[in-house]
Amino acid sequence: MLHTDLKHLETEQDIRNTLDKNENVMICCGRMGPMCIPIYGIMMEMEKEYPHVAFRDMEFDIPGANFIRSLPECINFMGLPFTVYFKNGKVVSATTSIQTRAQVVEILDRVFGNAL
């Protein structure tokens, strides 16, 4: 289990349920390592600024994460985490490796609309 205050996804069904119930979803699939922890922190900060986005995390090494790992947008990724942005159940952006707050905000604003 990831040690974050984000809601955790553990199965493919958890992902599908989240995508079915939320128009805008950001999922960070990673580990508790130096490339991933900053993204989790950014996501936790963004939850209040972007209430129209469901922010979720998922452990990279569990069977359910195969859903994320096998997405066409992620198939060639080499670094962790895999961060995927979904709008209406469809991938609209995906990144790999560490991102800055500014990079995450740029994607959030572009694909989901500006913060409130």
DSSP file (Angstrom, degrees, kcal/mol; ACC not computed):
  #  RESIDUE AA STRUCTURE BP1 BP2  ACC     N-H-->O    O-->H-N    N-H-->O    O-->H-N    TCO  KAPPA ALPHA  PHI   PSI    X-CA   Y-CA   Z-CA
    1    1 A M              0   0    0      0, 0.0     2,-0.2     0, 0.0    57,-0.0   0.000 360.0 360.0 360.0 136.6    0.0    0.0    0.0
    2    2 A L        -     0   0    0      1,-0.1     2,-1.4    29,-0.0    55,-0.1  -0.567 360.0-130.4 -76.5 140.4    1.2    3.5   -0.9
    3    3 A H        +     0   0    0     -2,-0.2     2,-0.3     2,-0.0    -1,-0.1  -0.603  64.9 113.3 -95.3  75.2    1.6    5.8    2.1
    4    4 A T  S    S-     0   0    0     -2,-1.4     4,-0.1     2,-0.2    53,-0.0  -0.849  73.8-120.7-133.0 169.5   -0.3    8.8    0.8
    5    5 A D  S    S+     0   0    0     -2,-0.3     2,-0.1    35,-0.1    -2,-0.0   0.297  81.3 107.1 -93.3   8.1   -3.5   10.6    1.7
    6    6 A L  S    S-     0   0    0      1,-0.1     2,-0.3    50,-0.0    -2,-0.2  -0.430  85.4 -95.4 -78.7 158.9   -4.8   10.0   -1.8
    7    7 A K  E     -a   56   0A   0     48,-0.8    50,-2.1    -2,-0.1     2,-0.3  -0.621  46.2-133.8 -72.9 134.7   -7.5    7.4   -2.5
    8    8 A H  E     -a   57   0A   0     -2,-0.3     2,-0.4    48,-0.2    50,-0.2  -0.716  11.2-153.0 -97.4 140.2   -5.9    4.2   -3.5
    9    9 A L  E     +a   58   0A   0     48,-2.7    50,-0.5    -2,-0.3     3,-0.1  -0.921  18.6 169.2-105.9 136.5   -6.9    2.0   -6.5
   10   10 A E        +     0   0    0     -2,-0.4    54,-0.6     1,-0.2     2,-0.3   0.614  57.5  35.0-121.5 -19.6   -6.0   -1.7   -6.1
   11   11 A T  S  > S-     0   0    0     53,-0.1     4,-1.7    52,-0.1    -1,-0.2  -0.870  78.0-111.0-133.8 164.7   -7.8   -3.5   -8.9
   12   12 A E  H  > S+     0   0    0     -2,-0.3     4,-2.7     1,-0.2     5,-0.2   0.878 120.9  56.3 -60.5 -36.8   -8.7   -3.0  -12.5
   13   13 A Q  H  > S+     0   0    0      1,-0.2     4,-2.9     2,-0.2    -1,-0.2   0.880 102.2  55.3 -64.3 -37.2  -12.3   -2.9  -11.4
   14   14 A D  H  > S+     0   0    0      2,-0.2     4,-2.2     1,-0.2    -1,-0.2   0.917 109.8  47.4 -58.7 -42.6  -11.4    0.0   -9.0
   15   15 A I  H  X S+     0   0    0     -4,-1.7     4,-2.7     2,-0.2     5,-0.2   0.955 112.7  47.7 -63.0 -49.9  -10.0    1.9  -12.0
   16   16 A R  H  X S+     0   0    0     -4,-2.7     4,-2.4     1,-0.2    -2,-0.2   0.903 111.9  50.1 -60.1 -42.2  -13.1    1.2  -14.1
   17   17 A N  H  X S+     0   0    0     -4,-2.9     4,-1.8     2,-0.2    -1,-0.2   0.911 111.5  49.0 -62.1 -42.2  -15.4    2.3  -11.3
   18   18 A T  H  X S+     0   0    0     -4,-2.2     4,-1.1    -5,-0.2    -2,-0.2   0.915 112.6  47.3 -63.6 -43.5  -13.5    5.5  -10.8
   19   19 A L  H  < S+     0   0    0     -4,-2.7    -1,-0.2     1,-0.2    -2,-0.2   0.861 112.1  50.7 -67.0 -35.1  -13.5    6.2  -14.5
   20   20 A D  H  < S+     0   0    0     -4,-2.4    -1,-0.2    -5,-0.2    -2,-0.2   0.836 116.1  40.8 -68.8 -32.9  -17.3    5.5  -14.7
   21   21 A K  H  < S+     0   0    0     -4,-1.8     2,-0.4    -5,-0.2    -1,-0.2   0.548 113.5  53.9 -95.6  -9.0  -18.1    7.8  -11.7
   22   22 A N     <  -     0   0    0     -4,-1.1    67,-0.3    -3,-0.1    66,-0.1  -0.990  57.6-156.8-134.1 132.5  -15.8   10.7  -12.6
   23   23 A E  S    S+     0   0    0     -2,-0.4    65,-2.9     1,-0.2     2,-0.5   0.898  90.0  39.2 -69.2 -40.9  -15.4   12.8  -15.7
   24   24 A N  E    S+B   87   0A   0     28,-0.4    30,-2.9    63,-0.2     2,-0.4  -0.952  71.9 171.1-119.3 122.7  -11.9   13.9  -14.9
   25   25 A V  E     -Bc  86  54A   0     61,-2.6    61,-3.4    -2,-0.5     2,-0.5  -0.995  17.8-168.6-136.5 135.1   -9.4   11.4  -13.4
   26   26 A M  E     -Bc  85  55A   0     28,-2.7    30,-2.8    -2,-0.4     2,-0.5  -0.992  13.0-173.2-119.3 122.1   -5.6   11.6  -12.7
   27   27 A I  E     -Bc  84  56A   0     57,-2.9    57,-2.9    -2,-0.5     2,-0.6  -0.971   9.4-163.4-119.0 127.3   -4.0    8.3  -11.7
   28   28 A C  E     -Bc  83  57A   0     28,-2.2    30,-2.0    -2,-0.5     2,-0.7  -0.950   7.1-166.8-109.4 116.7   -0.4    8.1  -10.6
   29   29 A C  E     +Bc  82  58A   0     53,-3.2    53,-2.5    -2,-0.6     2,-0.2  -0.902  39.9  96.3-107.6 110.1    0.9    4.5  -10.7
   30   30 A G  E     - c   0  59A   0     28,-2.1    30,-2.3    -2,-0.7    31,-0.3  -0.767  61.6 -88.3-162.5-155.2    4.2    4.1   -8.9
   31   31 A R        -     0   0    0     -2,-0.2     2,-1.5    28,-0.2     5,-0.1  -0.709  49.3 -87.2-128.8 177.8    6.1    3.2   -5.7
   32   32 A M  S    S+     0   0    0     -2,-0.2    27,-0.0     4,-0.1    -2,-0.0  -0.506  86.2 121.2 -88.7  66.1    7.2    5.0   -2.6
   33   33 A G  S >> S-     0   0    0     -2,-1.5     4,-2.7     1,-0.0     3,-0.7  -0.703  79.9 -91.5-125.3 176.2   10.4    6.2   -4.3
   34   34 A P  T 34 S+     0   0    0      0, 0.0    -2,-0.0     0, 0.0    -1,-0.0   0.700 121.9  48.4 -66.5 -21.6   12.2    9.5   -5.1
   35   35 A M  T 34 S+     0   0    0      2,-0.1     4,-0.3     1,-0.1    64,-0.2   0.744 119.5  37.5 -86.4 -24.2   10.6    9.8   -8.5
   36   36 A C  T X> S+     0   0    0     -3,-0.7     4,-1.9     2,-0.1     3,-0.8   0.846 100.0  69.2 -96.4 -40.9    7.1    9.1   -7.4
   37   37 A I  H 3X S+     0   0    0     -4,-2.7     4,-2.3     1,-0.3     5,-0.2   0.862  96.9  54.5 -54.5 -42.3    6.7   10.8   -4.0
   38   38 A P  H 3> S+     0   0    0      0, 0.0     4,-2.3     0, 0.0    -1,-0.3   0.890 107.5  51.3 -60.1 -36.0    6.9   14.3   -5.4
   39   39 A I  H <> S+     0   0    0     -3,-0.8     4,-2.7    -4,-0.3    -2,-0.2   0.925 108.2  51.0 -66.5 -43.3    4.0   13.6   -7.7
   40   40 A Y  H  X S+     0   0    0     -4,-1.9     4,-2.5     1,-0.2    -1,-0.2   0.920 110.6  50.2 -58.7 -42.6    1.9   12.2   -4.9
   41   41 A G  H  X S+     0   0    0     -4,-2.3     4,-2.0     2,-0.2    -2,-0.2   0.916 110.3  48.8 -62.1 -43.6    2.6   15.4   -2.9
   42   42 A I  H  X S+     0   0    0     -4,-2.3     4,-2.2     1,-0.2    -1,-0.2   0.925 111.0  51.1 -61.1 -44.6    1.6   17.6   -5.9
   43   43 A M  H  X S+     0   0    0     -4,-2.7     4,-1.3     1,-0.2    -2,-0.2   0.913 108.4  50.9 -60.9 -43.3   -1.6   15.6   -6.3
   44   44 A M  H  < S+     0   0    0     -4,-2.5     4,-0.4     1,-0.2     3,-0.2   0.888 111.9  48.0 -63.2 -37.8   -2.6   16.0   -2.7
   45   45 A E  H >X S+     0   0    0     -4,-2.0     3,-0.6     1,-0.2     4,-0.6   0.871 110.3  52.5 -66.0 -37.3   -2.0   19.8   -2.9
   46   46 A M  H 3X S+     0   0    0     -4,-2.2     4,-2.6     1,-0.2    -1,-0.2   0.700  85.9  83.6 -75.1 -20.9   -4.1   19.9   -6.1
   47   47 A E  H 3< S+     0   0    0     -4,-1.3    -1,-0.2    -3,-0.2     6,-0.2   0.869  96.3  41.8 -53.9 -40.2   -7.2   18.2   -4.7
   48   48 A K  H <4 S+     0   0    0     -3,-0.6    -1,-0.2    -4,-0.4    -2,-0.2   0.837 117.1  47.5 -76.3 -32.4   -8.5   21.4   -3.2
   49   49 A E  H  < S+     0   0    0     -4,-0.6    67,-2.3     1,-0.2    -2,-0.2   0.752 120.8  36.9 -79.1 -25.2   -7.6   23.5   -6.2
   50   50 A Y    ><  +     0   0    0     -4,-2.6     3,-1.9    65,-0.2    -1,-0.2  -0.580  63.1 160.0-127.1  67.0   -9.2   21.1   -8.7
   51   51 A P  T 3  S+     0   0    0      0, 0.0    -1,-0.1     0, 0.0    -2,-0.1   0.672  73.1  66.7 -65.8 -13.9  -12.3   19.6   -7.0
   52   52 A H  T 3  S+     0   0    0     -3,-0.1   -28,-0.4    61,-0.1     2,-0.4   0.340  92.2  76.0 -86.9   7.3  -13.6   18.6  -10.5
   53   53 A V  S <  S-     0   0    0     -3,-1.9     2,-0.7    -6,-0.2   -28,-0.2  -0.969  74.4-139.9-121.0 134.3  -10.7   16.1  -10.8
   54   54 A A  E     - c   0  25A   0    -30,-2.9   -28,-2.7    -2,-0.4     2,-0.5  -0.846  20.4-158.3 -91.0 114.5  -10.5   12.7   -9.0
   55   55 A F  E     + c   0  26A   0     -2,-0.7   -48,-0.8   -30,-0.2     2,-0.3  -0.844  20.4 167.7 -97.3 124.0   -6.9   12.2   -7.9
   56   56 A R  E     -ac   7  27A   0    -30,-2.8   -28,-2.2    -2,-0.5     2,-0.3  -0.949  21.2-153.5-135.9 153.4   -5.9    8.6   -7.3
   57   57 A D  E     -ac   8  28A   0    -50,-2.1   -48,-2.7    -2,-0.3     2,-0.3  -0.864   8.6-171.4-121.9 163.9   -2.8    6.5   -6.8
   58   58 A M  E     -ac   9  29A   0    -30,-2.0   -28,-2.1    -2,-0.3     2,-0.2  -0.977  30.1-109.8-153.1 136.9   -2.0    2.9   -7.5
   59   59 A E  E >   - c   0  30A   0    -50,-0.5     3,-0.8    -2,-0.3   -28,-0.2  -0.474  23.6-141.8 -66.8 137.5    0.9    0.7   -6.6
   60   60 A F  T 3  S+     0   0    0    -30,-2.3    -1,-0.1     1,-0.2   -29,-0.1   0.817  93.0  53.7 -70.1 -31.8    3.0   -0.2   -9.7
   61   61 A D  T 3  S+     0   0    0    -31,-0.3    -1,-0.2     3,-0.0   -30,-0.0   0.231  84.2  98.7 -96.7  14.0    3.7   -3.8   -8.8
   62   62 A I  S X  S-     0   0    0     -3,-0.8     3,-1.4     1,-0.1     4,-0.3  -0.692  82.3-113.6 -98.3 156.1    0.2   -5.1   -8.1
   63   63 A P  G >  S+     0   0    0      0, 0.0     3,-1.8     0, 0.0     4,-0.2   0.861 113.4  60.8 -55.4 -38.8   -1.8   -7.1  -10.7
   64   64 A G  G >  S+     0   0    0    -54,-0.6     3,-1.4     1,-0.3     4,-0.3   0.759  90.2  70.3 -61.7 -24.7   -4.4   -4.4  -11.1
   65   65 A A  G X> S+     0   0    0     -3,-1.4     4,-2.8     1,-0.3     3,-0.6   0.621  74.3  84.7 -70.1 -11.5   -1.7   -2.0  -12.3
   66   66 A N  H <> S+     0   0    0     -3,-1.8     4,-2.2    -4,-0.3    -1,-0.3   0.833  80.6  64.9 -57.9 -30.7   -1.4   -4.0  -15.5
   67   67 A F  H <4 S+     0   0    0     -3,-1.4    -1,-0.2    -4,-0.2     4,-0.2   0.931 110.9  34.7 -55.1 -47.5   -4.4   -1.9  -16.7
   68   68 A I  H X4 S+     0   0    0     -3,-0.6     3,-1.5    -4,-0.3    -2,-0.2   0.934 116.5  53.6 -74.0 -48.1   -2.2    1.3  -16.6
   69   69 A R  H 3< S+     0   0    0     -4,-2.8    -2,-0.2     1,-0.3    -1,-0.2   0.801 110.5  48.1 -59.4 -30.3    1.1   -0.4  -17.6
   70   70 A S  T 3< S+     0   0    0     -4,-2.2    -1,-0.3    -5,-0.2    -2,-0.2   0.407  78.9 121.2 -96.6   3.3   -0.5   -1.9  -20.8
   71   71 A L  S X> S-     0   0    0     -3,-1.5     3,-1.9    -4,-0.2     4,-1.5  -0.417  72.3-123.5 -61.0 139.8   -2.2    1.3  -22.0
   72   72 A P  T 34 S+     0   0    0      0, 0.0     4,-0.3     0, 0.0    -1,-0.1   0.847 113.3  56.9 -53.4 -34.0   -0.9    2.2  -25.5
   73   73 A E  T 34 S+     0   0    0      1,-0.2    21,-0.1     2,-0.1    -2,-0.1   0.680 117.1  33.8 -71.3 -17.2    0.1    5.6  -24.2
   74   74 A C  T X4 S+     0   0    0     -3,-1.9     3,-2.4    -6,-0.2    -1,-0.2   0.519  85.5 100.8-113.1 -10.4    2.3    4.0  -21.5
   75   75 A I  T 3< S+     0   0    0     -4,-1.5    -2,-0.1     1,-0.3    -1,-0.1   0.766  90.0  39.9 -56.4 -31.3    3.6    0.8  -23.2
   76   76 A N  T 3  S+     0   0    0     -4,-0.3    -1,-0.3    -3,-0.1    -2,-0.1   0.342  84.8 126.0-100.6   6.6    7.0    2.4  -24.0
   77   77 A F    <   -     0   0    0     -3,-2.4     5,-0.1    -8,-0.2    -3,-0.1  -0.381  32.6-179.7 -65.2 142.9    7.5    4.2  -20.7
   78   78 A M        +     0   0    0     -2,-0.1     2,-0.2     2,-0.0    -1,-0.1   0.661  56.4  59.1-114.7 -28.3   10.7    3.4  -18.9
   79   79 A G  S    S-     0   0    0      2,-0.1    18,-0.5   -44,-0.0    -1,-0.0  -0.668  83.5 -78.9-108.4 160.4   10.6    5.5  -15.7
   80   80 A L  S    S+     0   0    0     -2,-0.2    18,-0.3    16,-0.2   -50,-0.1  -0.749  89.1  42.8-101.8 153.4    8.3    5.7  -12.7
   81   81 A P        -     0   0    0      0, 0.0    16,-1.4     0, 0.0     2,-0.6   0.628  60.9-153.1 -84.1 169.5    5.7    6.9  -12.0
   82   82 A F  E     -BD  29  96A   0    -53,-2.5   -53,-3.2    14,-0.2     2,-0.5  -0.936  17.7-168.3 -96.6 118.4    3.3    6.4  -14.9
   83   83 A T  E     -BD  28  95A   0     12,-2.7    12,-2.7    -2,-0.6     2,-0.4  -0.951   4.7-174.1-115.4 122.6    0.8    9.3  -14.6
   84   84 A V  E     -BD  27  94A   0    -57,-2.9   -57,-2.9    -2,-0.5     2,-0.5  -0.949  12.9-156.4-124.6 135.3   -2.3    9.1  -16.7
   85   85 A Y  E     -BD  26  93A   0      8,-2.9     7,-3.0    -2,-0.4     8,-1.3  -0.938  13.7-168.2-111.4 125.9   -5.1   11.7  -17.2
   86   86 A F  E     -BD  25  91A   0    -61,-3.4   -61,-2.6    -2,-0.5     2,-0.4  -0.932  10.1-170.5-117.7 137.8   -8.5   10.4  -18.2
   87   87 A K  E >  S-BD  24  90A   0      3,-2.8     3,-1.9    -2,-0.4   -63,-0.2  -0.993  82.0 -13.6-125.4 123.3  -11.5   12.5  -19.5
   88   88 A N  T 3  S-     0   0    0    -65,-2.9   -65,-0.1    -2,-0.4   -64,-0.1   0.871 130.8 -53.9  51.9  40.2  -14.8   10.7  -19.8
   89   89 A G  T 3  S+     0   0    0    -66,-0.4     2,-0.4   -67,-0.3    -1,-0.3   0.409 116.9 109.5  81.3  -1.8  -12.9    7.4  -19.5
   90   90 A K  E <  S-D   87   0A   0     -3,-1.9    -3,-2.8   -71,-0.1     2,-0.3  -0.857  75.4-110.1-110.3 142.3  -10.4    8.1  -22.3
   91   91 A V  E     +D   86   0A   0     -2,-0.4    -5,-0.3    -5,-0.2     3,-0.1  -0.531  37.9 168.8 -68.2 126.8   -6.7    8.8  -21.9
   92   92 A V  E     +     0   0A   0     -7,-3.0     2,-0.3     1,-0.4    -6,-0.2   0.529  67.3   2.3-114.8 -14.1   -6.1   12.5  -22.8
   93   93 A S  E     -D   85   0A   0     -8,-1.3    -8,-2.9     2,-0.0    -1,-0.4  -0.948  57.8-173.2-165.8 152.1   -2.5   12.7  -21.5
   94   94 A A  E     -D   84   0A   0     -2,-0.3     2,-0.3   -10,-0.2   -10,-0.2  -0.973   6.3-177.6-151.6 138.5    0.2   10.4  -20.0
   95   95 A T  E     -D   83   0A   0    -12,-2.7   -12,-2.7    -2,-0.3     2,-0.3  -0.909  11.0-150.3-132.5 160.5    3.6   11.1  -18.5
   96   96 A T  E     +D   82   0A   0     -2,-0.3   -14,-0.2   -14,-0.2   -16,-0.2  -0.950  56.9  13.3-129.8 152.9    6.4    9.1  -17.1
   97   97 A S  S    S-     0   0    0    -16,-1.4   -14,-0.1   -18,-0.5    -2,-0.0  -0.047 104.7 -24.4  74.0-178.3    9.1   10.0  -14.5
   98   98 A I        -     0   0    0    -18,-0.3     2,-0.3     1,-0.0    -2,-0.1  -0.267  60.0-167.7 -65.7 145.9    9.1   12.9  -12.2
   99   99 A Q        -     0   0    0    -64,-0.2     2,-0.1   -63,-0.1    -2,-0.0  -0.947  18.3-121.6-130.2 152.0    7.2   16.1  -13.1
  100  100 A T     >  -     0   0    0     -2,-0.3     4,-2.2     1,-0.1     5,-0.2  -0.468  31.1-107.9 -85.0 165.3    7.2   19.5  -11.5
  101  101 A R  H  > S+     0   0    0      1,-0.2     4,-2.9     2,-0.2     5,-0.2   0.911 121.7  54.4 -57.3 -42.4    4.2   21.2  -10.1
  102  102 A A  H  > S+     0   0    0      1,-0.2     4,-2.3     2,-0.2    -1,-0.2   0.887 107.7  49.4 -61.6 -39.7    4.2   23.6  -13.1
  103  103 A Q  H  > S+     0   0    0      2,-0.2     4,-1.8     1,-0.2    -1,-0.2   0.913 112.9  46.6 -66.2 -42.2    4.2   20.6  -15.5
  104  104 A V  H  X S+     0   0    0     -4,-2.2     4,-2.9     2,-0.2    -2,-0.2   0.928 112.4  50.1 -65.0 -45.0    1.3   18.9  -13.7
  105  105 A V  H  X S+     0   0    0     -4,-2.9     4,-2.9     1,-0.2     5,-0.3   0.900 107.4  54.9 -60.7 -41.4   -0.7   22.2  -13.5
  106  106 A E  H  X S+     0   0    0     -4,-2.3     4,-2.2    -5,-0.2    -1,-0.2   0.925 112.1  43.2 -58.7 -44.5   -0.2   22.8  -17.3
  107  107 A I  H  X S+     0   0    0     -4,-1.8     4,-2.9     2,-0.2     5,-0.4   0.940 113.5  50.8 -67.9 -46.6   -1.6   19.3  -18.0
  108  108 A L  H  X>S+     0   0    0     -4,-2.9     4,-2.5     1,-0.2     5,-0.7   0.933 114.1  44.6 -55.8 -47.7   -4.5   19.7  -15.6
  109  109 A D  H  X5S+     0   0    0     -4,-2.9     4,-0.9     3,-0.2    -1,-0.2   0.896 115.7  47.6 -65.2 -40.3   -5.5   23.1  -17.0
  110  110 A R  H  <5S+     0   0    0     -4,-2.2    -2,-0.2    -5,-0.3    -1,-0.2   0.913 124.6  27.3 -68.9 -43.1   -5.1   21.9  -20.6
  111  111 A V  H  <5S+     0   0    0     -4,-2.9    -2,-0.2    -5,-0.2    -3,-0.2   0.743 136.7  22.3 -96.3 -23.2   -7.1   18.7  -20.3
  112  112 A F  H  <5S-     0   0    0     -4,-2.5    -3,-0.2    -5,-0.4    -2,-0.1   0.528 107.9-103.7-120.2 -10.5   -9.5   19.4  -17.4
  113  113 A G     << -     0   0    0     -4,-0.9    -1,-0.2    -5,-0.7    -3,-0.1  -0.145  52.0 -48.6  98.3 159.9   -9.8   23.2  -17.2
  114  114 A N        -     0   0    0     -5,-0.2    -9,-0.0     1,-0.1    -5,-0.0  -0.102  64.2 -90.1 -66.5 159.8   -8.3   25.7  -14.8
  115  115 A A              0   0    0      1,-0.1   -65,-0.2   -65,-0.1    -1,-0.1  -0.201 360.0 360.0 -61.7 158.2   -8.4   25.5  -11.0
  116  116 A L              0   0    0    -67,-2.3    -1,-0.1   -68,-0.1   -66,-0.1   0.451 360.0 360.0 -81.2 360.0  -11.3   27.0   -9.2
